Amino acid sequence: MNIALVYTSKTGNTKELMDILCNLFREHHQQQVQLYHINSFPLTRLDDYDAMIVGTYTWGSGDIPKEMTPLYHAFEQQNVKHLITGVVGTGDRFYPNFCGAVDEFRDMLFVHTNLAVTLKVELTPQTQDLERCEKFVKLMLKRLQEK
Ligand SMILES: Cc1cc2nc3c(=O)[nH]c(=O)nc-3n(C[C@H](O)[C@H](O)[C@H](O)COP(=O)(O)O)c2cc1C
């Protein structure tokens, strides 16, 4: 299975979350897992993957960071209904729209792809989030096995 994890991160929280998820996929013997910063991900190749995980922080008042907008539109424009997807993010409950960017991606991915699971983490991943990360990976792998 060919799995891409694509993320953006300004202060490192989302990168940390994506590193954890990437390692968990590898622990589950998924060797074909690649982690990309959004700036080095080829947007024209969504079709190359069996599954994709989007990782994003939230900006403004519940907004998708601007560097993630081309990826958002790529899902809308390419024929990827078969693609299994997951979306994760870090945010801060101080803001009224906690992890709003995850919700934005979730709604679009639900329409245009085979959305399996979402995960929101408050700022830096904590010990109690590891179990949630493990659950996320297991649900993604379950959906892949059903394919
Ligand atoms: C200007 C600004 C606006 C933000 N707006 C939101 C928001 O609307 N909702 C939210 O959950 N977090 C918001 N955050 C918090 C970040 O999403 C959070 O710190 C996140 O973990 C940063 O991820 P990163 O370390 O990967 O860059 C905002 C942070 C800043 C500085």
The ligand as a Gaussian input file, in Angstrom:
#p B3LYP/6-31G(d) Opt

LIG

0 1
 C       -2.952000      33.999000      14.529000
 C       -3.347000      32.621000      14.996000
 C       -4.622000      32.182000      14.764000
 C       -5.044000      30.909000      15.197000
 N       -6.339000      30.507000      14.988000
 C       -6.745000      29.296000      15.478000
 C       -8.097000      28.875000      15.328000
 O       -8.944000      29.561000      14.771000
 N       -8.434000      27.651000      15.830000
 C       -7.540000      26.840000      16.467000
 O       -7.922000      25.750000      16.895000
 N       -6.256000      27.215000      16.624000
 C       -5.825000      28.420000      16.140000
 N       -4.527000      28.814000      16.302000
 C       -3.600000      27.910000      17.025000
 C       -2.722000      27.038000      16.128000
 O       -3.487000      26.349000      15.155000
 C       -1.998000      26.010000      17.024000
 O       -1.068000      26.684000      17.820000
 C       -1.334000      24.911000      16.237000
 O       -0.955000      23.860000      17.124000
 C       -0.088000      25.365000      15.499000
 O        0.406000      24.276000      14.781000
 P        1.911000      24.153000      14.317000
 O        2.800000      24.111000      15.558000
 O        1.963000      22.888000      13.553000
 O        2.215000      25.367000      13.476000
 C       -4.103000      30.069000      15.871000
 C       -2.799000      30.528000      16.098000
 C       -2.411000      31.780000      15.678000
 C       -1.004000      32.272000      15.979000

